[in-house]
Amino acid sequence: MTMRTAITLTTLLMAGVLQAQPAAVDQQRLLNADADVGNWLTYGRTYQEQRFSPLDQINDENIDQLGLAWSLELPTNQNVESTPLAIDGVLYLTLPWSRVVAVDGATGEQLWLYDPEVPGEWNINVCCGFDNRGAAAYEGKIIFGTLDGRLIALDAGTGQPVWSIQATPEGRYSITGAPRVADGKVFIGSAGGEFDVRGHIDAYDVNTGERLWRFFTVPGNPADGFEDDTQAMIAETWIEEGWWDKGPGGTVWDAITYDPQTDLVIFGTGNGAPWDAVDRDAGQGDNLFLSSIVAVHADDGTYAWHYQETPWETWDYDTGQQLMLLDMEVDGQMRHVVTQASKNGFFYVLDAATGEFLSGENYTEVNWATGINKETGRPFIVPEARYNITGAVYNLVPGPAGGHAWQPMSYSPNTGLVYIPATTHWTLVGDFDARAEHLKENPNARQSFTGRLVAWDPVNQREVWRGEEQINPRGGVQVIGGALTTAGNIVFNGNLPNQEFVAYRATDGERLWSFDTKTAVFPGAISYLVDGEQYIAIAVGGPVQGGYYAPNGARLLVFKLGGEDSIPDLPAFTQRPIAPPEQFASAEVISAGGRAFEANCATCHAHGVGRGRSSFPDLRRTPALHSQELFDNIVLGGQLSANGMVSFSEYIDAGDTEAIRAYIVSLAEKALEE
């Protein structure tokens, strides 16, 4: 931290730009966040997580005058997924690799940058990228989690640490989601459901970092004794002994909501470990609290209620998607409800105080279930969808990418509509060799990723309008970004394929305005005021040039009426060619390599290309394909550990690496044929 940075913030205070100490957010201010129209105090703006701004200076009649006020280049080539906080004229934004930056909201001047220096080697414990989706603010502190499982509070004025604690147990955990804060407590979970971890959510003292309570989402080894009666209760839904040695998953990796009306912390849980339900528990128990929405009492973390969306889940239908609180009519009566557009394709409405299932309908294409039993709340599962029981390949929708992922939805009290970044993801599920054979016999088997913004009526559970269909020609599972709704009858939304930030009329979906971001747009935008002027801010950056080493145009873009700034085109980038060596292995070896690749490598290098097509290197292009020695030095020797590609010698036998290399060569050969 330089003296110049500290002086910059002091100058802002003296000039009256900041109303009090930086990030002067307390419980009363959070409770009244909806009336604090010029600020964005928490991840979803208010405790209700509706992402609605009451500002209407920018509206559907003057949106054509919206232009770029300023932009700030962000120091990353990774996907940017963060929602900024806007507090009294200062923006606080988290970045990949868990860095945090503070920026003057009117000018774009960087005030400070904090790097927690997460070691690159920790990437072996991370599922899906070096993401961080946001921070929390409370009493002059900016609080965020890190990839290596720390929870850190920074002084909002200087960017210096106030406290730092390890918020995860020993194991392959990471933190990528945004904390929530209420009554002096910080609520945070962790990611890691793809590995052998046990899901949990914690509460910490906002001033000291002391852990106040921990609630486990799945049971531990009965021989060790259960922590409470709730753990004993959920253990009854795990039938086959030994689950405790397999994970068993259920992480709270993103969706957390504090409800001040009930004083409950409501959160969504992740998939099981392993994904395949038969491997996890052949006894076919429900496996609570996997794929569930759970509520605990905020003061002590004791169990209040749960609702399981997908019993004995096997399709990666976690419930890490945003949870939104609404007061709405249900069967003619006003109810206080929690809603979710789930990854499994259904939009759920539950009573926020009790978890009672009120309604659920599919908002995108679904073929794993025919509907939901209105009496029990359990899905009517299609038997053929349980590929792990039938042994047959099934073309599933939604696939593991889900009908709605982490990208936030929004709501407008003026229209009564929820705006969902929805996806139609078809994918073949089943045994690795069976899928390969099916594709050989059916080369045109439907596997696709499309997306659109859907305006959804939560009362009548029906679609009102939808934006244009987005198809990602570069491949990849993410095609549609998050949403922001404003009182100006506008809903803002980003898309990846066309690299646009778009404004639609909230009432009817007419496309009114767009901006060429020159890169992908993943998260939701925010709106705030400085000196009486309304701004719209969005963090952008993602796969556009098809290469891990390519610049990806990561920026913080801020718009206002009459803005005239511009951003340059991305520098030209040329990919390494796909030039594999001649295939050196038999079909049997290649198949074995494919299974080993899927078990160990596909999380980051999906189809060999790299998750999201740029977060990780495209292995079909690596020179290491030409040398087993070089390949082993990387995979087993950890030659690239500092970049995040650590040694897998603990998980992959030396004899398997040749088969994996042969499999990647086959992927490269296939790419040359296409």
HELIX and SHEET records of a PDB file:
HELIX    1   1 MET A    3  ALA A   15  1                                  13    
HELIX    2   2 GLN A   27  LEU A   31  1                                   5    
HELIX    3   3 ILE A   63  GLN A   65  5                                   3    
HELIX    4   4 PRO A   96  SER A   98  5                                   3    
HELIX    5   5 GLY A  120  ASN A  125  5                                   6    
HELIX    6   6 PRO A  222  ASP A  224  5                                   3    
HELIX    7   7 ASP A  229  ALA A  235  1                                   7    
HELIX    8   8 TRP A  243  ASP A  245  5                                   3    
HELIX    9   9 ALA A  277  ARG A  280  1                                   4    
HELIX   10  10 PRO A  383  ALA A  385  5                                   3    
HELIX   11  11 TYR A  387  THR A  390  1                                   4    
HELIX   12  12 PHE A  432  GLU A  441  1                                  10    
HELIX   13  13 ALA A  587  ASN A  600  1                                  14    
HELIX   14  14 ALA A  606  GLY A  608  5                                   3    
HELIX   15  15 ARG A  611  ARG A  613  5                                   3    
HELIX   16  16 LEU A  619  ARG A  621  5                                   3    
HELIX   17  17 PRO A  623  HIS A  626  5                                   4    
HELIX   18  18 GLN A  628  VAL A  635  1                                   8    
HELIX   19  19 SER A  641  ASN A  643  5                                   3    
HELIX   20  20 ALA A  654  ASP A  656  5                                   3    
HELIX   21  21 THR A  657  GLU A  673  1                                  17    
SHEET    1   A 5 PHE A  52  SER A  53  0                                        
SHEET    2   A 5 ILE A 480  THR A 486  1                                        
SHEET    3   A 5 ILE A 490  ASN A 495 -1                                        
SHEET    4   A 5 GLU A 500  ARG A 505 -1                                        
SHEET    5   A 5 ARG A 511  ASP A 516 -1                                        
SHEET    1   B 4 LEU A  66  GLU A  73  0                                        
SHEET    2   B 4 ARG A 555  LEU A 561 -1                                        
SHEET    3   B 4 GLU A 533  VAL A 540 -1                                        
SHEET    4   B 4 ILE A 526  VAL A 530 -1                                        
SHEET    1   C 4 LEU A  85  ILE A  87  0                                        
SHEET    2   C 4 VAL A  90  LEU A  95 -1                                        
SHEET    3   C 4 ARG A  99  ASP A 104 -1                                        
SHEET    4   C 4 GLN A 110  TYR A 114 -1                                        
SHEET    1   D 4 ALA A 136  TYR A 138  0                                        
SHEET    2   D 4 LYS A 141  GLY A 145 -1                                        
SHEET    3   D 4 ARG A 150  ASP A 155 -1                                        
SHEET    4   D 4 PRO A 161  GLN A 166 -1                                        
SHEET    1   E 4 ARG A 180  ALA A 182  0                                        
SHEET    2   E 4 LYS A 185  ILE A 188 -1                                        
SHEET    3   E 4 HIS A 200  ASP A 205 -1                                        
SHEET    4   E 4 ARG A 211  PHE A 216 -1                                        
SHEET    1   F 4 ILE A 256  ASP A 259  0                                        
SHEET    2   F 4 LEU A 264  GLY A 268 -1                                        
SHEET    3   F 4 SER A 292  HIS A 297 -1                                        
SHEET    4   F 4 TYR A 303  GLN A 308 -1                                        
SHEET    1   G 4 MET A 324  VAL A 330  0                                        
SHEET    2   G 4 GLN A 333  ALA A 341 -1                                        
SHEET    3   G 4 PHE A 346  ASP A 351 -1                                        
SHEET    4   G 4 PHE A 357  ASN A 362 -1                                        
SHEET    1   H 2 ALA A 369  ILE A 372  0                                        
SHEET    2   H 2 PRO A 379  ILE A 381 -1                                        
SHEET    1   I 3 TYR A 394  LEU A 396  0                                        
SHEET    2   I 3 LEU A 417  VAL A 429 -1                                        
SHEET    3   I 3 SER A 410  SER A 412 -1                                        
SHEET    1   J 4 TYR A 394  LEU A 396  0                                        
SHEET    2   J 4 LEU A 417  VAL A 429 -1                                        
SHEET    3   J 4 SER A 448  ASP A 457 -1                                        
SHEET    4   J 4 ARG A 462  ARG A 466 -1                                        
SHEET    1   K 4 TYR A 394  LEU A 396  0                                        
SHEET    2   K 4 LEU A 417  VAL A 429 -1                                        
SHEET    3   K 4 SER A 448  ASP A 457 -1                                        
SHEET    4   K 4 GLN A 470  ILE A 471 -1                                        
END                                                                             
